[in-house]
């Protein structure tokens, strides 16, 4: 839990442009993980 709160504090301190980048990176990693799982299921 502490690790995630530290991450959120760091993100909060970043400017909006950097926050947007991290959000996109985060969602891209989730999408990539989901597509890998789908490929393994097939």
CHARMM internal coordinates of N, CA and C (Angstrom, degrees):
IC EDIT
DIST 1 N 1 CA 1.4667
DIST 1 CA 1 C 1.5340
ANGL 1 N 1 CA 1 C 111.39
DIST 1 C 2 N 1.3245
ANGL 1 CA 1 C 2 N 116.40
DIHE 1 N 1 CA 1 C 2 N -42.19
DIST 2 N 2 CA 1.4621
ANGL 1 C 2 N 2 CA 119.70
DIHE 1 CA 1 C 2 N 2 CA -177.68
DIST 2 CA 2 C 1.5285
ANGL 2 N 2 CA 2 C 111.69
DIHE 1 C 2 N 2 CA 2 C -61.69
DIST 2 C 3 N 1.3296
ANGL 2 CA 2 C 3 N 115.66
DIHE 2 N 2 CA 2 C 3 N -36.50
DIST 3 N 3 CA 1.4581
ANGL 2 C 3 N 3 CA 119.27
DIHE 2 CA 2 C 3 N 3 CA -179.03
DIST 3 CA 3 C 1.5278
ANGL 3 N 3 CA 3 C 111.45
DIHE 2 C 3 N 3 CA 3 C -62.34
DIST 3 C 4 N 1.3371
ANGL 3 CA 3 C 4 N 116.59
DIHE 3 N 3 CA 3 C 4 N -40.87
DIST 4 N 4 CA 1.4587
ANGL 3 C 4 N 4 CA 119.88
DIHE 3 CA 3 C 4 N 4 CA -179.35
DIST 4 CA 4 C 1.5264
ANGL 4 N 4 CA 4 C 111.39
DIHE 3 C 4 N 4 CA 4 C -69.92
DIST 4 C 5 N 1.3332
ANGL 4 CA 4 C 5 N 117.66
DIHE 4 N 4 CA 4 C 5 N -38.32
DIST 5 N 5 CA 1.4655
ANGL 4 C 5 N 5 CA 119.32
DIHE 4 CA 4 C 5 N 5 CA 179.32
DIST 5 CA 5 C 1.5221
ANGL 5 N 5 CA 5 C 111.05
DIHE 4 C 5 N 5 CA 5 C -65.77
DIST 5 C 6 N 1.3233
ANGL 5 CA 5 C 6 N 117.13
DIHE 5 N 5 CA 5 C 6 N -36.23
DIST 6 N 6 CA 1.4683
ANGL 5 C 6 N 6 CA 121.30
DIHE 5 CA 5 C 6 N 6 CA 175.83
DIST 6 CA 6 C 1.5258
ANGL 6 N 6 CA 6 C 109.68
DIHE 5 C 6 N 6 CA 6 C -63.49
DIST 6 C 7 N 1.3353
ANGL 6 CA 6 C 7 N 115.73
DIHE 6 N 6 CA 6 C 7 N -43.98
DIST 7 N 7 CA 1.4685
ANGL 6 C 7 N 7 CA 120.31
DIHE 6 CA 6 C 7 N 7 CA 178.67
DIST 7 CA 7 C 1.5282
ANGL 7 N 7 CA 7 C 110.70
DIHE 6 C 7 N 7 CA 7 C -60.48
DIST 7 C 8 N 1.3323
ANGL 7 CA 7 C 8 N 116.54
DIHE 7 N 7 CA 7 C 8 N -44.24
DIST 8 N 8 CA 1.4630
ANGL 7 C 8 N 8 CA 120.01
DIHE 7 CA 7 C 8 N 8 CA 179.99
DIST 8 CA 8 C 1.5224
ANGL 8 N 8 CA 8 C 111.51
DIHE 7 C 8 N 8 CA 8 C -64.95
DIST 8 C 9 N 1.3211
ANGL 8 CA 8 C 9 N 117.61
DIHE 8 N 8 CA 8 C 9 N -36.88
DIST 9 N 9 CA 1.4706
ANGL 8 C 9 N 9 CA 120.69
DIHE 8 CA 8 C 9 N 9 CA 176.96
DIST 9 CA 9 C 1.5192
ANGL 9 N 9 CA 9 C 110.87
DIHE 8 C 9 N 9 CA 9 C -63.32
DIST 9 C 10 N 1.3370
ANGL 9 CA 9 C 10 N 115.92
DIHE 9 N 9 CA 9 C 10 N -43.28
DIST 10 N 10 CA 1.4600
ANGL 9 C 10 N 10 CA 119.91
DIHE 9 CA 9 C 10 N 10 CA 178.99
DIST 10 CA 10 C 1.5172
ANGL 10 N 10 CA 10 C 110.93
DIHE 9 C 10 N 10 CA 10 C -62.39
DIST 10 C 11 N 1.3539
ANGL 10 CA 10 C 11 N 116.20
DIHE 10 N 10 CA 10 C 11 N -44.89
DIST 11 N 11 CA 1.4578
ANGL 10 C 11 N 11 CA 120.86
DIHE 10 CA 10 C 11 N 11 CA -179.99
DIST 11 CA 11 C 1.5297
ANGL 11 N 11 CA 11 C 110.53
DIHE 10 C 11 N 11 CA 11 C -63.30
DIST 11 C 12 N 1.3270
ANGL 11 CA 11 C 12 N 117.18
DIHE 11 N 11 CA 11 C 12 N -39.51
DIST 12 N 12 CA 1.4560
ANGL 11 C 12 N 12 CA 121.67
DIHE 11 CA 11 C 12 N 12 CA 179.98
DIST 12 CA 12 C 1.5239
ANGL 12 N 12 CA 12 C 111.29
DIHE 11 C 12 N 12 CA 12 C -62.23
DIST 12 C 13 N 1.3305
ANGL 12 CA 12 C 13 N 116.38
DIHE 12 N 12 CA 12 C 13 N -33.34
DIST 13 N 13 CA 1.4629
ANGL 12 C 13 N 13 CA 120.72
DIHE 12 CA 12 C 13 N 13 CA -179.12
DIST 13 CA 13 C 1.5243
ANGL 13 N 13 CA 13 C 113.05
DIHE 12 C 13 N 13 CA 13 C -78.61
DIST 13 C 14 N 1.3163
ANGL 13 CA 13 C 14 N 116.74
DIHE 13 N 13 CA 13 C 14 N -17.11
DIST 14 N 14 CA 1.4562
ANGL 13 C 14 N 14 CA 120.19
DIHE 13 CA 13 C 14 N 14 CA 178.11
DIST 14 CA 14 C 1.5178
ANGL 14 N 14 CA 14 C 110.78
DIHE 13 C 14 N 14 CA 14 C -73.16
DIST 14 C 15 N 1.3378
ANGL 14 CA 14 C 15 N 116.19
DIHE 14 N 14 CA 14 C 15 N 158.48
DIST 15 N 15 CA 1.4619
ANGL 14 C 15 N 15 CA 118.02
DIHE 14 CA 14 C 15 N 15 CA 175.86
DIST 15 CA 15 C 1.5288
ANGL 15 N 15 CA 15 C 110.21
DIHE 14 C 15 N 15 CA 15 C -76.82
DIST 15 C 16 N 1.3160
ANGL 15 CA 15 C 16 N 117.19
DIHE 15 N 15 CA 15 C 16 N 169.87
DIST 16 N 16 CA 1.4634
ANGL 15 C 16 N 16 CA 122.72
DIHE 15 CA 15 C 16 N 16 CA -173.11
DIST 16 CA 16 C 1.5222
ANGL 16 N 16 CA 16 C 112.51
DIHE 15 C 16 N 16 CA 16 C -59.10
DIST 16 C 17 N 1.3292
ANGL 16 CA 16 C 17 N 117.01
DIHE 16 N 16 CA 16 C 17 N -38.74
DIST 17 N 17 CA 1.4625
ANGL 16 C 17 N 17 CA 120.73
DIHE 16 CA 16 C 17 N 17 CA -179.15
DIST 17 CA 17 C 1.5253
ANGL 17 N 17 CA 17 C 110.52
DIHE 16 C 17 N 17 CA 17 C -61.12
DIST 17 C 18 N 1.3308
ANGL 17 CA 17 C 18 N 116.53
DIHE 17 N 17 CA 17 C 18 N -43.01
DIST 18 N 18 CA 1.4562
ANGL 17 C 18 N 18 CA 121.28
DIHE 17 CA 17 C 18 N 18 CA 179.39
DIST 18 CA 18 C 1.5207
ANGL 18 N 18 CA 18 C 111.10
DIHE 17 C 18 N 18 CA 18 C -70.26
DIST 18 C 19 N 1.3407
ANGL 18 CA 18 C 19 N 117.31
DIHE 18 N 18 CA 18 C 19 N -37.12
DIST 19 N 19 CA 1.4626
ANGL 18 C 19 N 19 CA 120.96
DIHE 18 CA 18 C 19 N 19 CA 177.42
DIST 19 CA 19 C 1.5176
ANGL 19 N 19 CA 19 C 110.41
DIHE 18 C 19 N 19 CA 19 C -60.54
DIST 19 C 20 N 1.3338
ANGL 19 CA 19 C 20 N 116.19
DIHE 19 N 19 CA 19 C 20 N -43.46
DIST 20 N 20 CA 1.4593
ANGL 19 C 20 N 20 CA 121.51
DIHE 19 CA 19 C 20 N 20 CA 179.71
DIST 20 CA 20 C 1.5279
ANGL 20 N 20 CA 20 C 110.23
DIHE 19 C 20 N 20 CA 20 C -61.24
DIST 20 C 21 N 1.3383
ANGL 20 CA 20 C 21 N 116.08
DIHE 20 N 20 CA 20 C 21 N -42.48
DIST 21 N 21 CA 1.4514
ANGL 20 C 21 N 21 CA 120.98
DIHE 20 CA 20 C 21 N 21 CA 178.37
DIST 21 CA 21 C 1.5299
ANGL 21 N 21 CA 21 C 111.61
DIHE 20 C 21 N 21 CA 21 C -60.52
DIST 21 C 22 N 1.3302
ANGL 21 CA 21 C 22 N 116.71
DIHE 21 N 21 CA 21 C 22 N -46.15
DIST 22 N 22 CA 1.4621
ANGL 21 C 22 N 22 CA 120.51
DIHE 21 CA 21 C 22 N 22 CA -179.77
DIST 22 CA 22 C 1.5214
ANGL 22 N 22 CA 22 C 112.25
DIHE 21 C 22 N 22 CA 22 C -65.84
DIST 22 C 23 N 1.3316
ANGL 22 CA 22 C 23 N 116.51
DIHE 22 N 22 CA 22 C 23 N -37.45
DIST 23 N 23 CA 1.4676
ANGL 22 C 23 N 23 CA 120.31
DIHE 22 CA 22 C 23 N 23 CA 177.37
DIST 23 CA 23 C 1.5206
ANGL 23 N 23 CA 23 C 110.41
DIHE 22 C 23 N 23 CA 23 C -63.15
DIST 23 C 24 N 1.3319
ANGL 23 CA 23 C 24 N 116.61
DIHE 23 N 23 CA 23 C 24 N -45.26
DIST 24 N 24 CA 1.4662
ANGL 23 C 24 N 24 CA 120.59
DIHE 23 CA 23 C 24 N 24 CA 179.55
DIST 24 CA 24 C 1.5170
ANGL 24 N 24 CA 24 C 111.10
DIHE 23 C 24 N 24 CA 24 C -63.78
DIST 24 C 25 N 1.3188
ANGL 24 CA 24 C 25 N 116.12
DIHE 24 N 24 CA 24 C 25 N -41.21
DIST 25 N 25 CA 1.4621
ANGL 24 C 25 N 25 CA 121.60
DIHE 24 CA 24 C 25 N 25 CA 178.16
DIST 25 CA 25 C 1.5199
ANGL 25 N 25 CA 25 C 110.43
DIHE 24 C 25 N 25 CA 25 C -61.30
DIST 25 C 26 N 1.3355
ANGL 25 CA 25 C 26 N 116.17
DIHE 25 N 25 CA 25 C 26 N -43.85
DIST 26 N 26 CA 1.4544
ANGL 25 C 26 N 26 CA 122.61
DIHE 25 CA 25 C 26 N 26 CA 179.97
DIST 26 CA 26 C 1.5307
ANGL 26 N 26 CA 26 C 110.87
DIHE 25 C 26 N 26 CA 26 C -61.74
DIST 26 C 27 N 1.3432
ANGL 26 CA 26 C 27 N 116.44
DIHE 26 N 26 CA 26 C 27 N -48.88
DIST 27 N 27 CA 1.4589
ANGL 26 C 27 N 27 CA 119.73
DIHE 26 CA 26 C 27 N 27 CA -179.25
DIST 27 CA 27 C 1.5240
ANGL 27 N 27 CA 27 C 111.18
DIHE 26 C 27 N 27 CA 27 C -67.53
DIST 27 C 28 N 1.3367
ANGL 27 CA 27 C 28 N 117.27
DIHE 27 N 27 CA 27 C 28 N -36.15
DIST 28 N 28 CA 1.4586
ANGL 27 C 28 N 28 CA 120.69
DIHE 27 CA 27 C 28 N 28 CA 177.87
DIST 28 CA 28 C 1.5249
ANGL 28 N 28 CA 28 C 111.02
DIHE 27 C 28 N 28 CA 28 C -62.10
DIST 28 C 29 N 1.3264
ANGL 28 CA 28 C 29 N 116.62
DIHE 28 N 28 CA 28 C 29 N -39.33
DIST 29 N 29 CA 1.4684
ANGL 28 C 29 N 29 CA 120.24
DIHE 28 CA 28 C 29 N 29 CA 179.26
DIST 29 CA 29 C 1.5279
ANGL 29 N 29 CA 29 C 111.36
DIHE 28 C 29 N 29 CA 29 C -67.91
DIST 29 C 30 N 1.3407
ANGL 29 CA 29 C 30 N 116.59
DIHE 29 N 29 CA 29 C 30 N -36.68
DIST 30 N 30 CA 1.4681
ANGL 29 C 30 N 30 CA 120.42
DIHE 29 CA 29 C 30 N 30 CA 177.26
DIST 30 CA 30 C 1.5294
ANGL 30 N 30 CA 30 C 109.95
DIHE 29 C 30 N 30 CA 30 C -65.56
DIST 30 C 31 N 1.3343
ANGL 30 CA 30 C 31 N 116.52
DIHE 30 N 30 CA 30 C 31 N -45.20
DIST 31 N 31 CA 1.4659
ANGL 30 C 31 N 31 CA 121.15
DIHE 30 CA 30 C 31 N 31 CA 179.92
DIST 31 CA 31 C 1.5287
ANGL 31 N 31 CA 31 C 110.22
DIHE 30 C 31 N 31 CA 31 C -62.22
DIST 31 C 32 N 1.3192
ANGL 31 CA 31 C 32 N 116.45
DIHE 31 N 31 CA 31 C 32 N -42.87
DIST 32 N 32 CA 1.4634
ANGL 31 C 32 N 32 CA 120.94
DIHE 31 CA 31 C 32 N 32 CA 179.08
DIST 32 CA 32 C 1.5277
ANGL 32 N 32 CA 32 C 111.00
DIHE 31 C 32 N 32 CA 32 C -62.02
DIST 32 C 33 N 1.3235
ANGL 32 CA 32 C 33 N 116.66
DIHE 32 N 32 CA 32 C 33 N -43.46
DIST 33 N 33 CA 1.4681
ANGL 32 C 33 N 33 CA 121.36
DIHE 32 CA 32 C 33 N 33 CA 179.12
DIST 33 CA 33 C 1.5256
ANGL 33 N 33 CA 33 C 110.66
DIHE 32 C 33 N 33 CA 33 C -63.68
DIST 33 C 34 N 1.3326
ANGL 33 CA 33 C 34 N 116.89
DIHE 33 N 33 CA 33 C 34 N -41.84
DIST 34 N 34 CA 1.4628
ANGL 33 C 34 N 34 CA 120.70
DIHE 33 CA 33 C 34 N 34 CA 179.40
DIST 34 CA 34 C 1.5187
ANGL 34 N 34 CA 34 C 111.56
DIHE 33 C 34 N 34 CA 34 C -64.22
DIST 34 C 35 N 1.3270
ANGL 34 CA 34 C 35 N 117.48
DIHE 34 N 34 CA 34 C 35 N -41.85
DIST 35 N 35 CA 1.4609
ANGL 34 C 35 N 35 CA 120.53
DIHE 34 CA 34 C 35 N 35 CA -179.90
DIST 35 CA 35 C 1.5268
ANGL 35 N 35 CA 35 C 111.22
DIHE 34 C 35 N 35 CA 35 C -66.59
DIST 35 C 36 N 1.3397
ANGL 35 CA 35 C 36 N 116.73
DIHE 35 N 35 CA 35 C 36 N -35.83
DIST 36 N 36 CA 1.4645
ANGL 35 C 36 N 36 CA 120.36
DIHE 35 CA 35 C 36 N 36 CA 176.31
DIST 36 CA 36 C 1.5236
ANGL 36 N 36 CA 36 C 111.02
DIHE 35 C 36 N 36 CA 36 C -64.08
DIST 36 C 37 N 1.3232
ANGL 36 CA 36 C 37 N 116.03
DIHE 36 N 36 CA 36 C 37 N -41.84
DIST 37 N 37 CA 1.4655
ANGL 36 C 37 N 37 CA 120.76
DIHE 36 CA 36 C 37 N 37 CA 179.33
DIST 37 CA 37 C 1.5309
ANGL 37 N 37 CA 37 C 110.79
DIHE 36 C 37 N 37 CA 37 C -64.04
DIST 37 C 38 N 1.3376
ANGL 37 CA 37 C 38 N 116.30
DIHE 37 N 37 CA 37 C 38 N -39.87
DIST 38 N 38 CA 1.4677
ANGL 37 C 38 N 38 CA 120.48
DIHE 37 CA 37 C 38 N 38 CA 178.88
DIST 38 CA 38 C 1.5220
ANGL 38 N 38 CA 38 C 110.62
DIHE 37 C 38 N 38 CA 38 C -64.48
DIST 38 C 39 N 1.3347
ANGL 38 CA 38 C 39 N 116.43
DIHE 38 N 38 CA 38 C 39 N -41.17
DIST 39 N 39 CA 1.4668
ANGL 38 C 39 N 39 CA 120.42
DIHE 38 CA 38 C 39 N 39 CA 179.38
DIST 39 CA 39 C 1.5249
ANGL 39 N 39 CA 39 C 111.18
DIHE 38 C 39 N 39 CA 39 C -63.45
DIST 39 C 40 N 1.3131
ANGL 39 CA 39 C 40 N 116.67
DIHE 39 N 39 CA 39 C 40 N -39.38
DIST 40 N 40 CA 1.4701
ANGL 39 C 40 N 40 CA 120.54
DIHE 39 CA 39 C 40 N 40 CA 179.00
DIST 40 CA 40 C 1.5240
ANGL 40 N 40 CA 40 C 111.36
DIHE 39 C 40 N 40 CA 40 C -67.76
DIST 40 C 41 N 1.3261
ANGL 40 CA 40 C 41 N 116.40
DIHE 40 N 40 CA 40 C 41 N -34.35
DIST 41 N 41 CA 1.4704
ANGL 40 C 41 N 41 CA 120.87
DIHE 40 CA 40 C 41 N 41 CA -179.16
DIST 41 CA 41 C 1.5247
ANGL 41 N 41 CA 41 C 111.35
DIHE 40 C 41 N 41 CA 41 C -67.60
DIST 41 C 42 N 1.3324
ANGL 41 CA 41 C 42 N 116.57
DIHE 41 N 41 CA 41 C 42 N -33.38
DIST 42 N 42 CA 1.4761
ANGL 41 C 42 N 42 CA 120.38
DIHE 41 CA 41 C 42 N 42 CA -177.81
DIST 42 CA 42 C 1.5162
ANGL 42 N 42 CA 42 C 113.07
DIHE 41 C 42 N 42 CA 42 C -75.16
END
COOR INIT
IC SEED 1 N 1 CA 1 C
IC BUILD
